């Protein structure tokens, strides 16, 4: 169907949770929606760690954006990389030389790993977990470590290969550490002849004295106990001071410890994509230390009521005075909220009250039948929390096909303890 040239033009930059939800929520609006993304798919990032450890394939947790919006007559998607913003002209500049005009702009470009000024030194040796490429690179490194240990007769080298360091004790770090340990202890237990995969060390380095610092103390203690029962070695109060190709240096309680390893996972923090700085400069606002843009209560930016920033790229305090977390539920609620703001303006309705995040709880899985969940004042752990985690993540997947595929794969993994997607596919594996 041809676009209505007279319709209000909404351009959304980014097809993550925030951008996708905003676009879908405008399906009945008298607006013409254009979603711009440099990838042609929406990615369910919370399950990337399962791709990195061979439990799921990338296609299980990704959905083509064109497929998501194919039945929405007032929406189109464009595969392009945004390079700048011309706010006076109301145009978005793209890498392919085109300019996309807008009447309302929604910036939802997400975040990237934050190495706290050490990007050049640490990122090559400690990939984060934000993209499909990150996950397949980590899968290659993790599985290749076992392969190298299998063929190397030197005991010291084997110990190095079979030592895995996860930096960061938040949900991503905890889930990744537990998944690597289960891969070694259960899935690979009979696959090798010269090594015992179960002897692999998984060290979780966390700067604070607790894992899952945003969770209540009771849930923190339960998560720590579950990690230790699984065989993960928590190194709490440890600050990483150096990462090289074969070592991680940790400062802890006045002492320095060096860990010999060639496989490091970075889960210690994220920052807004650098593209956000371009929009911040165009709007005249100053980004915070994490590159996030401060937004008004309606998620608009500065003195630009038609420019909105949502998801990981924005900074907005909640009712408790603390910044809203960069998690999927916040992004999804903001996406729907901004869509409603735009729609009400177009229909001449009264404006919405300021955005308010409705926190339905937090959860993290540590491994098979192990999880912690906090919801509506209740703290769950163990099998019940794990089942809740499974249900919520299944329902958050974008398409029915993905839900069915992941559910079937998880059932098979649970019954057999197998991880079928153990493929070393990254270019130039060792």
C-alpha positions in Angstrom: 0.0 0.0 0.0 1.4 3.4 -0.9 2.2 5.8 1.9 -0.1 8.7 2.6 1.9 11.8 1.8 -0.2 14.0 4.1 0.1 11.7 7.1 2.2 12.6 10.1 5.7 11.0 9.6 7.1 9.1 12.6 10.7 7.9 12.2 11.9 5.3 14.7 15.7 4.7 14.9 16.3 1.2 16.2 14.3 -2.1 16.1 15.0 -3.3 19.6 12.4 -3.7 22.3 11.7 0.1 22.6 11.6 0.8 18.9 9.6 -2.3 17.9 7.0 -1.7 20.6 6.6 1.9 19.6 6.1 1.0 16.0 3.6 -1.7 16.8 1.7 0.5 19.1 1.1 3.1 16.3 -0.7 0.5 14.1 -4.0 2.3 14.5 -2.6 5.8 14.5 -3.2 8.3 11.7 0.6 8.4 11.1 3.1 6.9 8.6 5.8 5.0 10.5 9.3 4.4 9.2 11.6 2.1 11.3 15.3 2.4 10.5 17.8 -0.2 11.6 21.2 -1.3 10.4 20.1 -4.9 11.0 17.0 -6.5 9.4 15.9 -8.3 12.5 14.7 -7.8 16.1 17.0 -9.6 18.5 15.9 -11.0 21.9 19.1 -10.0 23.7 18.3 -11.6 27.1 18.8 -15.1 25.6 22.1 -14.3 23.8 24.0 -16.2 26.5 22.2 -19.3 25.5 23.4 -18.8 21.9 26.9 -18.3 23.3 26.8 -21.6 25.2 25.2 -23.7 22.4 21.7 -24.1 23.8 20.0 -22.1 21.1 20.7 -21.0 17.6 20.6 -17.3 16.7 17.5 -17.7 14.5 15.6 -19.0 17.6 15.8 -15.6 19.3 15.6 -13.3 16.3 12.7 -12.2 14.0 12.9 -10.3 10.7 11.6 -6.8 11.2 9.8 -6.9 7.8 7.9 -10.0 9.0 6.9 -8.3 12.3 5.5 -5.3 10.5 4.2 -6.9 7.3 0.6 -6.7 8.2 0.8 -3.1 9.5 -0.3 -1.0 6.5 1.0 2.3 8.0 4.5 1.0 8.7 7.6 0.4 6.6 11.1 -0.8 7.6 14.4 0.4 6.0 17.7 -1.3 6.3 20.2 1.5 6.7 22.8 2.9 9.1 21.9 6.3 10.6 24.8 8.8 10.5 23.3 12.1 11.7 20.3 14.2 12.5 19.3 17.5 10.8 16.7 18.8 13.3 16.0 22.1 11.6 15.2 20.3 8.3 13.5 17.4 10.2 15.6 14.8 8.5 17.5 11.7 9.5 20.8 11.2 7.6 21.8 7.7 6.6 24.9 5.9 5.4 23.4 5.2 1.9 23.2 8.8 1.2 19.5 9.3 1.7 17.6 11.6 4.0 14.5 10.4 5.8 12.1 13.2 6.7 10.1 13.1 9.9 7.5 15.1 11.9 8.2 13.1 15.1 11.5 11.3 15.7 11.9 8.4 18.2 15.5 7.4 19.0 15.8 3.9 20.3 19.2 2.8 19.2 20.1 0.8 22.4 23.5 0.3 24.0 26.9 -1.3 23.7 29.4 -2.8 26.2 31.0 -0.3 28.5 34.7 -0.9 29.3 35.2 2.3 31.3 37.8 3.8 29.1 39.6 0.6 28.3 37.8 -0.3 25.1 40.9 -0.6 22.9 42.8 -2.7 25.4 40.1 -5.0 26.7 37.3 -5.4 24.1 39.4 -7.7 21.8 40.0 -10.1 24.6 36.7 -9.8 26.5 33.7 -9.6 24.2 30.4 -8.3 25.5 27.1 -9.9 24.8 24.9 -7.5 22.8 24.8 -8.9 19.3 24.5 -12.2 17.4 28.2 -11.8 16.4 29.2 -11.4 20.0 27.3 -14.6 20.9 28.8 -16.7 18.1 32.3 -15.3 18.8 32.0 -16.3 22.4 30.6 -19.7 21.4 33.6 -20.2 19.2 36.0 -19.2 22.0 34.4 -21.3 24.7 34.1 -24.5 22.6 37.6 -24.0 21.1 39.0 -23.8 24.6 37.9 -27.4 25.2 39.3 -28.5 21.8 42.7 -26.9 22.6 42.8 -28.5 26.0 42.0 -31.9 24.5 45.1 -31.9 22.2 47.6 -30.1 24.5 49.5 -32.5 26.8 50.9 -29.7 29.0 48.9 -29.6 32.3 49.5 -25.9 32.8 48.1 -25.1 29.3 45.1 -27.3 29.9 44.3 -25.4 33.2 44.5 -22.2 31.3 42.3 -23.3 28.5 39.7 -24.7 30.9 39.5 -21.5 33.0 36.7 -19.2 32.0 36.3 -15.7 33.5 33.0 -13.8 33.5 33.3 -10.1 34.5 30.2 -8.7 36.1 27.8 -10.2 38.6 24.5 -8.8 37.3 21.8 -11.0 35.6 23.9 -11.4 32.4 27.0 -12.4 34.2 25.3 -14.8 36.6 23.4 -16.5 33.7 26.5 -16.7 31.6 28.6 -18.2 34.3 26.0 -20.8 35.2 25.5 -21.7 31.5 29.2 -22.3 30.9 29.5 -24.4 34.0 26.5 -26.5 33.0 28.0 -26.9 29.5 31.2 -28.2 31.0 29.7 -30.4 33.7 26.7 -31.9 31.9 26.7 -31.5 28.1 30.4 -32.2 27.4 31.0 -34.7 30.1 31.4 -37.7 27.7 32.6 -35.8 24.5 36.4 -35.9 25.2 39.0 -38.5 25.8 42.0 -36.7 27.1 40.3 -34.2 29.4 37.5 -34.1 32.0 35.3 -31.1 30.9 33.8 -31.0 34.4 37.2 -29.9 35.8 36.7 -26.6 34.0 36.8 -23.5 36.3 34.3 -20.8 35.9 35.2 -17.6 37.8 32.7 -14.8 38.3 34.4 -11.5 39.1 32.1 -8.9 40.7 33.3 -5.5 42.0 30.7 -5.4 44.8 30.2 -7.8 47.7 27.1 -9.3 46.2 25.9 -10.8 43.0 22.7 -9.4 41.5 23.2 -6.1 43.4 19.9 -4.7 42.3 18.0 -7.6 43.9 17.0 -7.9 47.6 19.6 -9.4 50.0 17.7 -12.7 50.4 17.6 -13.2 46.6 21.3 -12.3 46.4 22.2 -14.9 49.0 20.1 -17.6 47.2 21.7 -16.8 43.9 25.2 -17.0 45.4 24.4 -20.3 47.0 23.0 -21.7 43.7 26.1 -20.6 41.8 28.4 -22.2 44.3 26.4 -25.4 44.2 26.8 -25.5 40.5 30.6 -25.1 40.8 31.0 -21.5 39.8 33.7 -19.6 41.8 32.4 -16.2 42.8 35.2 -13.6 43.3 33.3 -10.9 45.1 34.8 -7.5 45.8 37.2 -8.0 42.9 38.0 -5.2 40.5 39.4 -6.1 37.1 42.5 -3.9 36.4 43.9 -5.7 33.3 42.9 -8.0 30.5 45.3 -9.5 28.0 45.1 -12.3 25.5 46.0 -14.9 28.2 45.5 -13.3 31.6 43.0 -11.3 33.7 44.3 -9.2 36.6 42.0 -8.6 39.6 42.5 -6.3 42.5 40.8 -7.7 45.6 40.9 -6.6 49.2 44.3 -5.0 48.9 45.9 -7.8 46.9 46.4 -8.4 43.2 45.6 -11.8 41.6 46.4 -12.9 38.1 44.2 -15.5 36.5 45.6 -17.5 33.5 42.8 -17.7 30.9 42.1 -17.2 27.2 38.3 -16.9 27.5 36.8 -13.8 29.1 33.2 -12.7 28.9 32.4 -9.0 29.7 29.1 -8.4 31.5 30.2 -5.5 33.7 28.2 -2.7 32.2 26.8 -1.0 29.1 26.7 2.5 27.7 24.5 4.2 25.1 25.5 3.8 21.5 27.8 6.6 20.2 25.0 7.6 17.8 23.2 9.1 20.7 25.9 11.7 21.2 25.1 13.0 17.7 21.5 13.4 18.6 22.4 15.0 22.0 24.6 17.5 20.2 21.8 18.3 17.8 19.3 18.9 20.6 21.7 20.7 22.9 21.6 18.3 25.8 24.6 16.8 27.7 24.9 13.0 28.0 25.8 11.4 31.3 28.8 9.2 32.0 27.1 6.3 30.3 26.3 8.3 27.1 22.6 8.4 28.0 20.5 11.5 27.2 18.4 13.1 29.9 14.8 13.3 28.8 11.7 15.2 29.9 8.9 13.4 31.8 7.2 12.6 28.5 10.5 11.2 27.1 11.0 14.1 24.8 14.4 15.8 24.7 15.3 19.3 25.8 13.2 21.9 23.9 12.2 19.5 21.2 8.7 18.1 21.9 8.8 16.1 18.7 12.1 14.3 19.5 11.9 11.3 21.9 14.6 9.1 23.3 13.6 5.7 24.9 15.2 2.5 26.1 18.9 2.2 26.9 19.8 5.6 25.3 17.8 7.7 27.8 18.3 8.8 31.4 15.2 9.3 33.5 14.7 9.0 37.2 11.9 6.8 38.6 9.7 7.7 41.6 12.5 6.6 44.0 14.9 9.2 42.5 17.1 6.6 41.0 17.7 6.2 37.2 15.4 3.7 35.5 17.3 0.5 34.7 18.3 -0.4 31.1 16.1 -3.5 30.9 13.6 -4.7 28.4 10.4 -4.0 30.4 11.4 -0.3 30.7 12.1 -0.1 27.0 8.9 -1.8 26.0 6.7 0.4 28.3 8.4 3.5 27.1 7.9 2.5 23.5 4.2 2.1 24.0 4.0 5.3 26.0 5.6 7.5 23.4 3.4 5.9 20.7 0.4 7.0 22.8 1.8 10.5 23.3 2.2 10.9 19.5 -1.2 9.4 18.8 -3.0 11.6 21.3 -1.4 14.7 19.8 -2.5 13.7 16.3 -6.1 13.1 17.5 -6.2 16.4 19.5 -6.6 14.5 22.9 -5.4 15.7 26.2 -1.7 15.0 26.9 -0.7 12.0 29.0 0.7 12.3 32.5 4.5 11.8 32.8 5.9 8.4 32.0 5.9 6.1 35.0 7.5 2.7 34.9 5.4 -0.2 36.3 8.0 -2.6 37.8 6.6 -6.1 37.5 9.7 -7.6 39.0 13.2 -8.9 38.2 14.5 -12.4 37.6 17.7 -14.2 36.7 18.4 -17.9 36.1 21.5 -19.6 37.4 21.1 -22.9 35.6 18.9 -25.9 35.3 16.0 -25.5 37.7 17.8 -22.7 39.5 16.6 -19.1 39.4 15.6 -16.2 41.5 12.7 -13.9 40.9 11.3 -10.8 42.7 7.7 -9.8 41.8 5.1 -7.8 43.7 7.0 -8.0 46.9 7.4 -11.8 46.7 10.9 -13.4 46.4 11.0 -16.8 44.6 13.9 -19.1 44.1 14.6 -22.6 42.8 12.3 -24.5 40.5 9.3 -22.2 40.8 11.3 -19.1 40.0 12.9 -21.0 37.1 9.5 -21.9 35.6 8.4 -18.3 36.0 11.6 -17.2 34.2 10.9 -19.7 31.3 7.3 -18.5 30.9 8.1 -14.8 30.9 11.0 -15.2 28.4 8.8 -17.4 26.1 6.1 -14.7 26.1 8.5 -11.9 25.4 9.8 -13.5 22.1 8.5 -11.5 19.1 6.8 -14.3 17.1 4.9 -17.5 17.7 7.4 -19.5 15.6 10.2 -18.4 17.9 8.2 -19.3 21.0 7.5 -22.7 19.7 11.1 -23.4 18.6 12.6 -22.2 21.9 10.1 -24.1 24.0 10.8 -27.3 22.1 14.6 -26.8 22.3 14.4 -26.1 26.0 12.3 -29.2 26.6 14.9 -31.3 24.7 17.8 -29.7 26.5 16.1 -30.3 29.9 15.4 -34.0 29.2 18.8 -34.8 27.6 21.1 -32.1 29.1 22.3 -31.6 25.6 23.0 -28.3 23.8 22.5 -29.0 20.1 23.9 -25.7 18.7 27.5 -26.4 19.7 28.9 -25.1 16.4 32.3 -23.4 16.0 31.3 -21.2 13.1 33.3 -18.0 13.7 35.9 -17.3 10.9 39.4 -18.6 11.5 38.7 -20.9 14.5 41.9 -22.2 16.2 
